[in-house]
Amino acid sequence: MASLSSFHSVSHFKFPLSPFTKRVVASVKCSSLPSPEPEPERTSSLSFSAYKWCTGLGVLGFLETGYLTYVKLSNGDAFCPVGGGGCGDVLNSDYAIVFGVPLPLIGMIAYGLVALLGFQLSTKDVPLGSAVINSRLVLLGVITSMAAASSYFMYLLATKLAGASCLYCVTSVILSFTLFFIALKDFDLQEIQKFAGLQLFVVVLVIGALNTSYSSLKPDMIGLPDVELQPFEPEVTTESSSLAISLANYLHSIGAKMYGAFWCSHCFEQKEMFGKEASKIVDYVECFPEGYRKGMQVAKVCKDAGIDGFPTWIIKDQVLSGEQDLTELARVSGFVLVDSAPK
């Protein structure tokens, strides 16, 4: 019993706590298990600095296409840093028009939209939620269409406009594909798979629209096969009759003009009909004064006159397409025949 009593006494014995022990106990009582850090809310994997890149590149493209739009609408000559006049040849070609709208104007609108969306997303000027998702999708859709169009135009540059160099075209391709890869990084793999069908539809739609627009081009304006011709003047060998000379003088006096191309056989036959003396009197306008290569458009004076085939006569605001007899030219112009029959 004594031992049990002793044990009971010991069990109630309180040991004094040292200051160190108090500090340990206090620290244990105040400590707690580390709580997990909250995960940051993800609104976009693309940093706002990347959206600023989209804004900057969009503004750069807007300025480039804005300049080309001004040149196109004012019928001016584009400055070509690489020389050779290739930029002007491309800008003045039939491929620079899509459904009657200048291609640079379409590009200017697209780049302007990219710059606007990039600026809104970079400044968080878009409400969170579905509006952000819609803005990102619109941005990706616009940029995808630009990349698809740029690829198609590079194909045309290599096949339909062989030999033409266009620094503006190459710059636009670089800008559009850089924007495409920046915008694509804003989507994770699951989102890319989800919207892949929509992006493919955009690509098919853009290429189909361009094909439809260019399929309506007239063969005469697209030109010859894949050849390059230096300008030359075929020699007219026939002799001119007095009637032909008189008619040529009269046509010259009333401002009648014959539009043609140096490689056009019908134009040469028309000159042969007048003869070498009279053909020099006729006001002839060469629509390819700098030579010819595939895709090159007619000279500005011919384009302004609406010439779409050779030869074309414009007499007193009347348009005559194709090779014409001298009697027909006399009738349309009001020339009075003084000879029994033209040569």
C-alpha positions in Angstrom: 0.0 0.0 0.0 2.9 2.3 0.8 4.2 1.9 -2.7 0.9 2.6 -4.2 0.5 5.7 -2.1 3.9 6.8 -3.1 3.0 6.4 -6.8 -0.2 8.4 -6.2 1.8 11.2 -4.8 4.2 11.2 -7.6 1.4 11.2 -10.2 0.2 14.5 -8.7 3.7 16.1 -8.5 4.1 19.2 -10.8 7.4 19.9 -12.2 8.4 23.5 -12.5 8.6 24.8 -16.1 11.6 26.5 -17.2 11.4 29.7 -19.4 12.7 27.6 -22.4 10.0 25.0 -21.9 7.4 27.8 -21.8 8.6 29.2 -25.0 8.4 25.7 -26.7 4.9 25.1 -25.4 3.8 28.6 -26.5 5.3 28.1 -29.9 3.5 24.7 -30.3 0.2 26.2 -29.2 0.5 29.1 -31.7 1.7 27.0 -34.6 -0.7 25.5 -37.1 -0.5 23.4 -40.2 0.4 25.4 -43.3 -2.7 26.1 -45.4 -2.5 25.6 -49.2 -2.0 28.8 -51.2 -5.0 29.7 -53.3 -4.5 29.1 -57.0 -4.5 32.2 -59.1 -7.5 32.7 -61.2 -6.7 32.1 -64.8 -8.3 34.3 -67.3 -5.8 33.8 -70.1 -2.5 32.0 -70.4 -1.3 34.8 -72.7 0.3 37.6 -70.7 -0.9 41.1 -71.1 2.5 42.0 -72.6 1.8 39.6 -75.5 -1.5 41.4 -76.1 0.5 44.6 -76.3 2.6 42.9 -79.0 -0.7 42.1 -80.8 -1.6 45.8 -80.5 1.8 47.0 -81.8 1.9 44.6 -84.7 -1.7 45.4 -85.6 -0.8 49.1 -85.7 2.2 48.4 -87.8 0.2 46.4 -90.3 -2.5 49.1 -90.3 0.0 51.8 -91.3 1.5 49.6 -94.0 -1.9 48.7 -95.6 -3.1 52.3 -95.0 -0.3 53.6 -97.2 -1.0 51.0 -99.9 -4.7 51.8 -99.8 -3.9 55.5 -100.4 -1.6 54.6 -103.3 -4.2 52.3 -104.8 -7.1 54.7 -104.5 -5.0 57.7 -105.8 -3.6 55.6 -108.7 -0.1 56.5 -107.5 3.1 54.6 -107.6 4.1 52.6 -104.5 7.6 53.2 -103.1 9.5 49.9 -103.5 12.7 49.7 -101.4 14.0 46.6 -103.1 13.8 48.3 -106.6 12.7 46.7 -109.8 9.1 48.1 -109.7 7.7 44.7 -108.5 5.6 46.4 -105.7 3.8 48.5 -108.2 3.3 45.6 -110.6 1.6 43.6 -107.8 -0.4 46.6 -106.5 -1.7 47.4 -110.0 -2.4 43.8 -111.0 -5.9 42.3 -111.1 -5.1 40.3 -108.0 -5.1 43.4 -105.9 -8.9 43.7 -106.2 -11.2 41.3 -104.4 -14.9 41.6 -105.4 -14.3 45.1 -106.5 -12.7 46.2 -103.2 -9.0 47.1 -103.1 -7.1 44.3 -101.2 -5.0 46.8 -99.1 -8.3 48.3 -97.8 -9.4 44.9 -96.6 -6.0 44.4 -94.9 -6.2 47.8 -93.3 -9.6 46.9 -91.7 -8.3 43.5 -90.5 -5.2 45.0 -88.9 -7.2 47.7 -87.4 -9.5 45.2 -85.8 -6.5 43.2 -84.4 -5.0 46.4 -82.9 -8.4 47.3 -81.3 -9.0 43.8 -79.8 -5.3 43.6 -78.6 -5.6 47.0 -76.9 -8.8 46.1 -75.1 -7.4 42.8 -73.9 -4.1 44.3 -72.8 -5.8 47.0 -70.8 -8.5 44.7 -69.4 -11.1 46.9 -71.0 -13.3 43.8 -71.6 -15.6 42.5 -68.8 -14.5 39.2 -67.4 -16.3 36.0 -68.4 -17.8 35.3 -71.7 -16.8 38.6 -73.2 -13.1 37.8 -72.7 -13.6 34.4 -74.4 -15.5 36.0 -77.3 -12.8 38.6 -77.7 -10.1 36.0 -77.8 -12.1 33.9 -80.3 -12.7 36.9 -82.6 -9.1 37.9 -82.4 -7.9 34.4 -83.3 -10.5 34.2 -86.1 -9.4 37.4 -87.7 -5.7 36.5 -87.4 -6.4 33.1 -88.9 -8.1 34.6 -91.9 -5.2 37.0 -92.4 -2.7 34.1 -92.2 -4.7 32.1 -94.7 -5.0 35.0 -97.1 -1.3 35.8 -96.8 -0.4 32.2 -97.7 -2.7 32.2 -100.7 -1.2 35.5 -101.9 2.3 34.1 -101.6 1.1 31.2 -103.8 -0.2 33.8 -106.4 3.0 35.7 -106.2 5.0 32.6 -107.0 2.7 31.3 -109.8 0.6 34.0 -111.3 3.1 36.9 -110.8 6.3 35.1 -111.3 9.3 37.3 -111.2 7.6 40.2 -109.3 9.1 41.1 -106.0 6.9 42.7 -103.3 8.5 43.7 -100.0 5.0 44.8 -98.6 3.6 41.3 -99.4 6.4 39.6 -97.5 6.1 42.0 -94.6 2.4 41.3 -94.4 3.0 37.5 -94.3 5.5 37.9 -91.5 3.2 40.1 -89.5 0.1 37.8 -89.9 1.9 34.6 -89.0 3.6 36.2 -86.0 0.2 37.4 -84.8 -1.2 33.9 -85.4 1.4 32.2 -83.2 1.0 34.8 -80.5 -2.8 34.4 -80.5 -2.6 30.6 -80.6 -0.5 30.5 -77.4 -3.5 32.0 -75.6 -5.3 28.7 -75.9 -4.5 25.5 -74.2 -4.5 22.2 -76.0 -8.1 21.4 -75.0 -9.3 24.7 -76.4 -7.4 24.3 -79.6 -9.0 20.9 -80.2 -12.4 22.4 -79.4 -12.1 25.3 -81.9 -10.0 23.5 -84.6 -13.1 22.9 -86.7 -14.1 26.6 -86.5 -10.6 27.7 -87.6 -10.5 25.2 -90.4 -13.9 26.6 -91.6 -12.4 30.2 -91.6 -9.5 29.0 -93.7 -11.7 27.3 -96.3 -14.0 30.3 -96.4 -11.2 32.8 -97.0 -9.5 30.7 -99.8 -12.9 29.9 -101.4 -13.9 33.6 -101.5 -10.5 34.5 -103.1 -10.8 31.8 -105.6 -14.3 32.9 -106.5 -13.2 36.5 -106.9 -10.2 35.7 -109.1 -12.1 33.2 -111.3 -14.1 36.1 -112.7 -10.9 37.7 -114.1 -11.0 38.1 -117.9 -8.3 36.0 -119.7 -7.2 38.9 -121.8 -6.4 40.9 -118.7 -4.6 38.1 -117.0 -2.5 37.8 -120.0 -0.2 35.4 -121.9 1.4 32.2 -120.7 4.4 32.2 -118.4 6.6 34.4 -120.6 8.4 37.7 -120.3 8.5 40.0 -123.3 10.5 43.1 -123.9 8.6 45.9 -125.7 9.1 46.0 -129.5 7.3 47.6 -132.4 6.4 45.3 -135.3 7.2 46.8 -138.7 4.2 47.6 -140.9 5.0 46.8 -144.5 1.8 47.5 -146.5 1.4 50.7 -148.5 -1.2 53.2 -147.4 -4.0 54.3 -149.8 -5.1 57.9 -150.0 -8.3 57.0 -148.3 -6.4 55.4 -145.4 -4.3 58.5 -145.0 -7.3 60.8 -145.1 -9.2 58.7 -142.6 -6.1 58.6 -140.3 -5.8 62.4 -140.4 -9.5 62.8 -139.7 -9.4 60.3 -136.8 -6.4 62.2 -135.4 -8.2 65.5 -135.7 -11.3 64.3 -133.6 -9.1 62.7 -130.9 -9.9 59.1 -131.8 -7.6 56.6 -130.2 -6.6 53.0 -130.8 -5.5 51.0 -127.7 -3.4 47.9 -128.2 -0.5 45.8 -127.1 2.8 45.2 -128.9 2.3 41.4 -128.8 -1.3 41.5 -130.1 -1.6 40.1 -133.6 -5.0 41.8 -134.2 -3.4 45.1 -133.4 -0.7 44.5 -135.9 -3.3 43.5 -138.6 -5.2 46.7 -137.9 -2.1 48.7 -138.5 -1.4 46.7 -141.7 -4.9 47.7 -142.9 -4.0 51.3 -142.6 -0.5 50.9 -144.1 2.8 52.1 -142.9 2.2 55.8 -143.7 -1.3 56.1 -142.2 -0.6 53.9 -139.2 1.9 56.5 -138.0 -0.8 59.2 -138.1 -3.3 57.2 -136.1 -3.2 58.0 -132.3 -2.0 54.6 -131.0 -1.8 53.9 -127.2 0.5 51.1 -126.1 -1.0 49.4 -123.0 2.3 47.6 -122.2 5.0 50.2 -122.7 7.4 48.6 -120.2 7.1 45.1 -121.7 5.1 42.1 -120.5 5.3 39.4 -117.9 2.5 37.3 -116.5 0.2 39.1 -114.0 1.3 42.6 -115.1 -1.6 44.9 -115.5 -2.2 47.4 -118.4 -0.8 50.9 -118.2 -2.7 53.4 -116.1 -4.0 55.3 -119.2 -5.5 52.1 -120.6 -6.9 51.1 -117.2 -8.5 54.5 -116.8 -10.1 54.1 -120.2 -11.6 50.7 -119.2 -9.7 48.7 -121.8 -10.3 45.0 -121.5 -9.1 43.7 -124.8 -7.0 44.5 -127.8 -7.4 46.4 -130.1 -10.0 48.8 -128.8 -11.0 52.0 -130.5 -12.6 54.9 -128.6 -14.1 57.4 -131.1 -16.4 60.2 -129.9 -17.0 58.3 -126.7 -18.0 55.2 -128.6 -16.1 52.0 -127.8 -15.3 49.5 -130.6 -13.7 46.3 -129.5 -11.6 44.2 -131.9 -10.2 44.8 -135.4 -12.4 47.1 -137.5 -12.7 47.7 -141.2 -11.8 51.2 -142.4 -15.4 51.7 -143.6 -16.7 51.0 -140.1 -14.3 53.4 -138.6 -15.3 56.0 -141.2 -19.0 55.5 -140.4 -18.6 55.7 -136.6 -16.4 58.7 -136.8 -18.5 60.6 -139.4 -15.8 60.6 -142.0 -17.1 61.1 -145.6 -15.6 58.6 -148.0 -13.9 60.3 -150.9 -12.6 57.1 -152.5 -14.5 54.2 -154.0 -13.2 51.6 -151.6 -10.7 51.5 -148.9 -7.6 49.4 -149.2 
